[in-house]
């Protein structure tokens, strides 16, 4: 499986609003912990170590 860097989220603005909304009322520490949990959940969903490694490099 290759990484997909093309737009691939149905209703990206709606997702962004939901993501921001999920942070409403959280402290900085809580927000950081939320982001860490979300990353781990999504990484588990992807599952492919080579894609995850490439994503880490791309994010740098």
C-alpha positions in Angstrom: 0.0 0.0 0.0 1.3 3.4 -0.9 0.7 6.6 1.0 -2.0 8.8 -0.4 -1.1 12.5 -0.2 -4.0 13.6 -2.5 -7.1 15.1 -0.9 -9.0 12.0 0.4 -11.3 13.3 3.1 -15.0 13.6 2.3 -16.0 17.1 3.5 -12.6 18.2 4.8 -14.0 21.5 6.2 -16.5 19.5 8.2 -13.8 17.2 9.5 -11.6 20.2 10.5 -14.6 21.8 12.3 -15.2 18.5 14.2 -11.5 18.2 15.0 -11.4 21.7 16.4 -14.7 21.0 18.3 -13.2 18.0 19.9 -10.6 20.3 21.5 -13.2 22.7 22.9 -12.9 23.0 26.7 -9.6 21.1 26.9 -6.5 22.4 28.6 -3.2 22.5 26.6 -2.2 19.2 28.3 -5.6 17.6 27.6 -5.4 18.7 24.0 -1.9 17.3 23.6 -3.1 14.0 25.1 -6.1 13.9 22.8 -3.9 14.5 19.8 -1.6 11.7 20.9 -4.5 9.3 21.3 -5.9 10.2 17.9 -2.5 9.7 16.2 -2.2 6.2 17.8 -5.8 5.3 16.9 -5.2 6.3 13.3 -1.8 4.7 13.1 -3.3 1.5 14.3 -6.0 1.7 11.6 -3.3 2.2 8.9 -1.3 -0.6 10.4 1.4 -0.7 7.7 4.8 0.1 9.3 6.4 1.3 6.1 3.5 3.8 5.4 3.7 5.0 9.0 7.5 5.5 8.7 7.0 7.4 5.5 4.3 9.6 7.1 6.7 10.4 10.0 9.4 11.5 7.5 6.9 13.4 5.4 5.6 15.3 8.5 9.0 16.5 9.4 
